[in-house]
């Protein structure tokens, strides 16, 4: 038995807090990595939409296509990467993805043709979704059971804080220098905050270092190696095959798909819609800061609720807030309504940033978390990726965003139905040859 007072020999040498549970080191590293991947997400791209379109003469649909390409390829790649992460951990996937993102950002700073944008942004977003987002979420879920909601919430804080902060310093760079300079600077940030810490500090599971989830003490000889009971979830181990045979799996996939369909489109197009309605371009970064900042500030609260109450009820509450934001967005033509939208939308996406990770992990467990979530993203990818593209082309066809925003508002009713049908599961089927977590 390892003495908890003595620094554990398996903890990375450069990690300064060697006497504490290293799961929080995984969380801290994942937060930093999540923070730095945001140039491949809608809120940050939204700040580039109008400057790139004006400079290069590309339509909103052209720009949205790059986002959709990355989302589609990311969903396909996730189904492959998820199996790898279950077996070997997230370390290498995050590092390779970080290098791809860095290279894509360098290329974006020099692109000349619209197809350059489609390839470069598509590759960067694919890497962010399949390598970084998938890797960090599975890594954190593997290190916690009873405190999973709160641990995952820090991922949401990192991601949404990045989405809030990056536009604030990107917008002035675009105004004073150019959008090309902004992408070059983002490349340096991505390499420094994704590749380096990912390689130094990420590890697969606590069992690999002789620890237990949540920092539990080692059991007495002869007792099973499981986390102590408590909280709103048990440690279970569903295989991908068994999970896909349940109605709850497909309802969770449907709920996440529709939320992604609506949220990513609004992330990408909300700022441009405000600019079209006469709100000054100088406020572009402010709205992103407010809704992403609200999401970051609310994430821990959402995680705590998911540790205390069943994750599907909490996710339904987050959905109702998102729907309220969509309704406001349809009519938002002044600063006050734009600010109200930003707060409501931030609260809603804060809940779903945590919920889409915790739903899969709490229902189906840790052993095959990457494979199960990766397959879920493969099934959801084409529909989820269609949202931004649909909004862009409907804008080009009609001249405003009213029709797509109404579609997104109505679609959230289906999320509520899907979550109602995602009933809690019992124990998974027993397979004699099923490997144990070790």
Secondary structure in CASP SS format (residue, H / E / C, confidence):
PFRMAT SS
TARGET T0000
AUTHOR 0000-0000-0000
METHOD secondary structure of the structure
MODEL  1
X C 1.00
X C 1.00
X C 1.00
X C 1.00
X C 1.00
X C 1.00
X C 1.00
X C 1.00
X C 1.00
X C 1.00
X C 1.00
X C 1.00
X C 1.00
X C 1.00
X C 1.00
X C 1.00
X C 1.00
X C 1.00
X C 1.00
X C 1.00
X C 1.00
X C 1.00
X H 1.00
X H 1.00
X H 1.00
X H 1.00
X H 1.00
X H 1.00
X H 1.00
X H 1.00
X H 1.00
X H 1.00
X H 1.00
X H 1.00
X H 1.00
X H 1.00
X C 1.00
X H 1.00
X H 1.00
X H 1.00
X C 1.00
X H 1.00
X H 1.00
X H 1.00
X H 1.00
X H 1.00
X H 1.00
X H 1.00
X H 1.00
X H 1.00
X H 1.00
X H 1.00
X H 1.00
X H 1.00
X H 1.00
X H 1.00
X C 1.00
X C 1.00
X C 1.00
X H 1.00
X H 1.00
X H 1.00
X H 1.00
X H 1.00
X H 1.00
X H 1.00
X H 1.00
X H 1.00
X H 1.00
X H 1.00
X H 1.00
X H 1.00
X H 1.00
X H 1.00
X H 1.00
X H 1.00
X H 1.00
X H 1.00
X H 1.00
X H 1.00
X H 1.00
X H 1.00
X H 1.00
X H 1.00
X H 1.00
X H 1.00
X H 1.00
X H 1.00
X C 1.00
X C 1.00
X H 1.00
X H 1.00
X H 1.00
X H 1.00
X H 1.00
X H 1.00
X H 1.00
X H 1.00
X H 1.00
X H 1.00
X H 1.00
X H 1.00
X H 1.00
X H 1.00
X H 1.00
X H 1.00
X H 1.00
X H 1.00
X H 1.00
X H 1.00
X C 1.00
X C 1.00
X C 1.00
X H 1.00
X H 1.00
X H 1.00
X H 1.00
X H 1.00
X H 1.00
X H 1.00
X H 1.00
X H 1.00
X H 1.00
X H 1.00
X H 1.00
X H 1.00
X H 1.00
X H 1.00
X H 1.00
X H 1.00
X H 1.00
X H 1.00
X H 1.00
X H 1.00
X H 1.00
X H 1.00
X H 1.00
X H 1.00
X H 1.00
X H 1.00
X H 1.00
X H 1.00
X H 1.00
X C 1.00
X C 1.00
X C 1.00
X C 1.00
X H 1.00
X H 1.00
X H 1.00
X H 1.00
X H 1.00
X H 1.00
X H 1.00
X H 1.00
X H 1.00
X H 1.00
X H 1.00
X H 1.00
X H 1.00
X H 1.00
X H 1.00
X H 1.00
X H 1.00
X H 1.00
X H 1.00
X H 1.00
X H 1.00
X H 1.00
X H 1.00
X H 1.00
X H 1.00
X H 1.00
X H 1.00
X H 1.00
X H 1.00
X C 1.00
X C 1.00
X H 1.00
X H 1.00
X H 1.00
X H 1.00
X H 1.00
X H 1.00
X H 1.00
X H 1.00
X H 1.00
X H 1.00
X H 1.00
X H 1.00
X H 1.00
X H 1.00
X H 1.00
X H 1.00
X H 1.00
X H 1.00
X H 1.00
X H 1.00
X H 1.00
X H 1.00
X H 1.00
X C 1.00
X C 1.00
X C 1.00
X C 1.00
X H 1.00
X H 1.00
X H 1.00
X H 1.00
X C 1.00
X C 1.00
X C 1.00
X H 1.00
X H 1.00
X H 1.00
X C 1.00
X C 1.00
X C 1.00
X C 1.00
X C 1.00
X C 1.00
X C 1.00
X C 1.00
X C 1.00
X C 1.00
X C 1.00
X C 1.00
X C 1.00
X C 1.00
X C 1.00
X C 1.00
X C 1.00
X C 1.00
X C 1.00
X C 1.00
X C 1.00
X E 1.00
X C 1.00
X C 1.00
X H 1.00
X H 1.00
X H 1.00
X H 1.00
X C 1.00
X C 1.00
X C 1.00
X H 1.00
X H 1.00
X H 1.00
X H 1.00
X H 1.00
X H 1.00
X H 1.00
X H 1.00
X H 1.00
X H 1.00
X H 1.00
X H 1.00
X H 1.00
X H 1.00
X H 1.00
X H 1.00
X H 1.00
X H 1.00
X H 1.00
X H 1.00
X H 1.00
X H 1.00
X H 1.00
X H 1.00
X H 1.00
X H 1.00
X H 1.00
X H 1.00
X H 1.00
X H 1.00
X C 1.00
X C 1.00
X C 1.00
X C 1.00
X H 1.00
X H 1.00
X H 1.00
X H 1.00
X H 1.00
X H 1.00
X H 1.00
X H 1.00
X H 1.00
X H 1.00
X H 1.00
X H 1.00
X H 1.00
X H 1.00
X H 1.00
X H 1.00
X H 1.00
X H 1.00
X H 1.00
X H 1.00
X H 1.00
X H 1.00
X H 1.00
X H 1.00
X H 1.00
X H 1.00
X H 1.00
X H 1.00
X C 1.00
X C 1.00
X H 1.00
X H 1.00
X H 1.00
X H 1.00
X H 1.00
X H 1.00
X H 1.00
X H 1.00
X H 1.00
X H 1.00
X H 1.00
X H 1.00
X H 1.00
X H 1.00
X H 1.00
X H 1.00
X H 1.00
X H 1.00
X H 1.00
X H 1.00
X H 1.00
X C 1.00
X C 1.00
X C 1.00
X H 1.00
X H 1.00
X H 1.00
X H 1.00
X H 1.00
X H 1.00
X H 1.00
X H 1.00
X H 1.00
X H 1.00
X H 1.00
X H 1.00
X H 1.00
X H 1.00
X H 1.00
X H 1.00
X H 1.00
X H 1.00
X H 1.00
X H 1.00
X H 1.00
X H 1.00
X H 1.00
X H 1.00
X H 1.00
X H 1.00
X H 1.00
X H 1.00
X H 1.00
X H 1.00
X E 1.00
X C 1.00
X C 1.00
X C 1.00
X H 1.00
X H 1.00
X H 1.00
X H 1.00
X H 1.00
X H 1.00
X H 1.00
X H 1.00
X H 1.00
X H 1.00
X H 1.00
X H 1.00
X H 1.00
X H 1.00
X H 1.00
X H 1.00
X H 1.00
X H 1.00
X H 1.00
X H 1.00
X H 1.00
X H 1.00
X H 1.00
X H 1.00
X H 1.00
X H 1.00
X H 1.00
X H 1.00
X H 1.00
X H 1.00
X C 1.00
X C 1.00
X C 1.00
X H 1.00
X H 1.00
X H 1.00
X H 1.00
X H 1.00
X H 1.00
X H 1.00
X H 1.00
X H 1.00
X H 1.00
X H 1.00
X H 1.00
X H 1.00
X H 1.00
X H 1.00
X H 1.00
X H 1.00
X H 1.00
X H 1.00
X H 1.00
X C 1.00
X C 1.00
X C 1.00
X C 1.00
X C 1.00
X C 1.00
X C 1.00
X C 1.00
X C 1.00
X C 1.00
X C 1.00
X C 1.00
X C 1.00
X C 1.00
X C 1.00
X C 1.00
X C 1.00
END
